[in-house]
Amino acid sequence: MNLIKLQEQDLFKKHLLKIEGEIYFLNKNDNHNFSEIEKNDIMNIFLVFYDVILKFKTDSIGEKIEIEKIDSMEGIDMGNNGFTKILNIEKLFNLEEYINCEIKGFGKIFNNNQEVGVVLYFKNKKKLIFLNLGDEITLFTKIPTNLKREGYKELVY
């Protein structure tokens, strides 16, 4: 799904209800404590609105961000390879102030003329940036300085 389709879904003026992440755990005995979760353990990020859930993930090649509209969020049991669990990640990323905020626009992040991320702009002048960094989805509130030096640029859509 691209940003044009997101706009067609009329996400403008929708309020964000919660931010969830699909977190990978190696075994079921892990205590699933946020103090032990690393940001690179997040496989997918979900934005939950009143009538739609958006799933942000890396594409199959590991170069871009894919966004899909889904009906529900579920973890996966991968047997001996671990499992995933859906957890609220607002505190992990210090994003509590985004809850109940209204979307006002979209943007893209490019590096070396390749689209590598998506930006959501909110009415409170805040933004969420979803980046694909080395086949991992990462969430920022601004592009880190080291990535700007590497040529990452934000373009308002």
C-alpha positions as CSV (number, residue, x, y, z in Angstrom):
1,M,0.0,0.0,0.0
2,N,1.4,3.4,-0.9
3,L,0.6,6.8,0.5
4,I,-1.9,7.6,-2.2
5,K,-4.0,4.7,-1.1
6,L,-3.6,5.8,2.5
7,Q,-5.0,9.2,1.6
8,E,-7.9,7.5,-0.3
9,Q,-8.7,5.8,3.0
10,D,-9.2,9.3,4.4
11,L,-7.0,9.0,7.4
12,F,-6.9,12.7,7.6
13,K,-8.6,14.0,10.7
14,K,-8.5,10.5,12.3
15,H,-7.2,10.3,15.8
16,L,-4.5,7.8,16.8
17,L,-5.8,5.5,19.6
18,K,-2.6,3.4,20.3
19,I,0.7,2.3,19.0
20,E,1.5,-1.4,19.2
21,G,4.4,-3.5,18.2
22,E,4.9,-7.2,17.2
23,I,7.8,-8.1,19.5
24,Y,10.0,-11.2,18.9
25,F,10.9,-13.4,21.9
26,L,13.2,-16.4,21.7
27,N,11.3,-18.5,24.2
28,K,8.1,-18.5,26.1
29,N,9.8,-18.3,29.4
30,D,11.0,-14.7,28.7
31,N,9.2,-12.4,31.1
32,H,8.2,-10.0,28.3
33,N,9.4,-7.0,30.3
34,F,10.0,-3.7,28.4
35,S,13.2,-3.2,30.2
36,E,14.6,-6.1,28.3
37,I,13.0,-5.4,24.9
38,E,15.3,-3.8,22.3
39,K,13.9,-1.8,19.5
40,N,15.4,-4.2,17.0
41,D,13.1,-6.9,18.5
42,I,10.1,-5.2,16.9
43,M,9.1,-7.0,13.7
44,N,6.0,-4.8,12.8
45,I,4.4,-1.6,14.1
46,F,0.7,-1.1,14.3
47,L,-1.2,2.2,14.4
48,V,-4.7,1.8,15.8
49,F,-7.4,4.2,14.8
50,Y,-11.1,4.0,15.7
51,D,-12.0,2.1,12.5
52,V,-8.7,1.0,10.9
53,I,-5.5,-0.6,11.9
54,L,-2.4,0.1,9.9
55,K,0.5,-2.4,9.9
56,F,4.0,-1.0,9.1
57,K,6.6,-3.6,8.1
58,T,9.6,-4.1,5.9
59,D,9.0,-5.3,2.4
60,S,10.1,-8.8,1.3
61,I,13.3,-7.5,-0.2
62,G,14.1,-5.6,3.0
63,E,14.5,-2.2,1.4
64,K,11.3,-0.3,1.8
65,I,8.4,0.1,4.2
66,E,5.1,-1.6,3.4
67,I,1.8,-0.4,4.9
68,E,-1.3,-2.5,5.0
69,K,-4.7,-2.2,6.4
70,I,-5.6,-5.1,8.7
71,D,-8.5,-6.2,10.7
72,S,-6.8,-7.6,13.8
73,M,-3.3,-8.1,15.4
74,E,-2.1,-11.4,16.6
75,G,1.2,-12.8,17.7
76,I,2.7,-15.9,16.1
77,D,4.1,-19.1,17.7
78,M,7.1,-20.2,15.6
79,G,7.8,-23.4,17.6
80,N,11.5,-23.8,18.4
81,N,12.3,-20.5,16.6
82,G,10.5,-18.4,19.2
83,F,7.2,-16.4,19.1
84,T,5.9,-12.9,18.7
85,K,3.5,-11.0,20.9
86,I,1.6,-7.8,20.3
87,L,2.5,-5.2,23.0
88,N,1.9,-1.5,23.4
89,I,5.1,0.4,22.5
90,E,4.1,3.9,23.3
91,K,6.3,4.0,26.5
92,L,9.2,2.2,24.8
93,F,9.5,5.1,22.3
94,N,8.1,7.9,24.6
95,L,5.1,8.4,22.3
96,E,2.3,8.9,24.8
97,E,1.8,12.5,23.6
98,Y,0.7,11.2,20.1
99,I,-2.3,9.4,21.4
100,N,-5.6,11.1,20.4
101,C,-3.7,13.3,18.0
102,E,-5.1,13.9,14.5
103,I,-3.2,13.1,11.3
104,K,-2.8,16.1,9.0
105,G,-0.5,14.7,6.3
106,F,2.0,12.2,4.9
107,G,5.6,12.2,3.7
108,K,8.3,9.9,2.5
109,I,12.0,9.4,3.5
110,F,14.5,8.9,0.8
111,N,18.2,7.8,0.8
112,N,20.2,7.8,-2.4
113,N,17.0,8.4,-4.4
114,Q,15.4,5.2,-2.9
115,E,12.2,5.4,-0.7
116,V,13.1,3.9,2.7
117,G,10.5,5.3,5.0
118,V,7.2,7.0,5.6
119,V,6.3,10.1,7.7
120,L,3.0,10.8,9.4
121,Y,2.4,14.4,10.3
122,F,0.0,15.3,13.2
123,K,-1.9,18.5,14.0
124,N,0.1,19.0,17.1
125,K,3.2,19.7,14.9
126,K,4.6,16.3,15.7
127,K,5.5,13.5,13.3
128,L,6.2,9.8,13.3
129,I,8.9,8.4,11.0
130,F,8.9,4.8,10.0
131,L,12.3,3.7,8.5
132,N,13.6,0.5,7.1
133,L,17.2,0.3,8.4
134,G,19.0,-2.9,7.4
135,D,15.8,-5.0,7.1
136,E,14.5,-3.8,10.4
137,I,11.6,-1.4,10.9
138,T,12.4,1.5,13.2
139,L,10.3,4.3,14.6
140,F,11.6,7.9,15.1
141,T,10.1,11.3,15.9
142,K,12.8,13.0,13.8
143,I,15.5,11.8,11.4
144,P,18.7,11.1,13.6
145,T,21.6,13.4,12.8
146,N,23.8,10.4,11.7
147,L,21.2,9.4,9.1
148,K,20.9,13.0,7.8
149,R,24.7,12.9,7.3
150,E,24.3,9.7,5.3
151,G,21.8,11.4,3.0
152,Y,18.4,10.5,4.5
153,K,15.9,13.2,3.5
154,E,12.3,13.9,4.3
155,L,9.8,14.9,1.5
156,V,6.3,16.1,2.3
157,Y,3.8,14.4,0.1
